[in-house]
Amino acid sequence: MFDNMTNLEILKLLLPLIILQVGLSLYCVVDILKKGVRNLNKVLWMLIVLFVNTLGPIIYLMAGRKRWEDD
């Protein structure tokens, strides 16, 4: 699939996904530090967000995020 593409072309193709991944991870880490978490402790959620690629932040937003009604 990528046989005829240069490394620069592949990077240009993947750059939007890389930016989305980094942005989502940073948002989740800042949210964890500012608002707190549910279900697990902060350190564990940060490890999940940072090392489980795209699924980690999505799982955090669905299951670990402290919502305003939880205060």
N, C-alpha and C positions, 0 to 999 in steps of 0.2 A: 504494500500500500504506500509506504513512504520511500520506495526504492529510487524514484526519480526526483526526490525532493532534497534540497540542501538542508543543512542543520539550521540555517537562518530561517528558511521557509517553515520548517517544522516548529521552531520557536514562535514565529509569528502566528501560526495556527493555534498553538497551545496557550499563548499569552493571556487571552481573556479568561480561560479556566484557572490559570495560575493566579491571576489578580483576584478573581472571585474567591478562590480558596483562602488566600492570605487575608483578604478583607473580612471574610466571614469568621475566620479564626480570631483575628484581632478584635472584632466586635464582640465575640463571645468571651474572650479573656477579659476585656474591659468591663463587660456586663457582670462577669463573675466577681471581679474585684470590687465593683461599686455597689451592686445590689444584693449579693449573696446568692445562695443556691438552695435547692431542695434536694432531698433524697440521699445525697452523698456530701462529702466535704469538698471545700474549694480546691484543694490540691488535686484530688482525684478527678474532679471535673476538668480542671485545666489540662491534666495529662491526657484525658480522653479527647478533649477538643484539639489539642496540638498533635497528637500522634495517631488518631484514627481518621486522618484525612477528611474527606467531605462528610462522611457519616457522623463523625464526632460532634461537630457543631450543630448538625441537624438534630441529633439525639439530645444534646444539651438544651436546645431551644424548645423541644417538645416535652422533655421529662425533667430537666434539672433547673430550669429557669424559675427564679422566684417571682411570682406574679404579684401585682399590686394588692389583690385580695388576700394574699398570704401574710401580709404585715401584721 
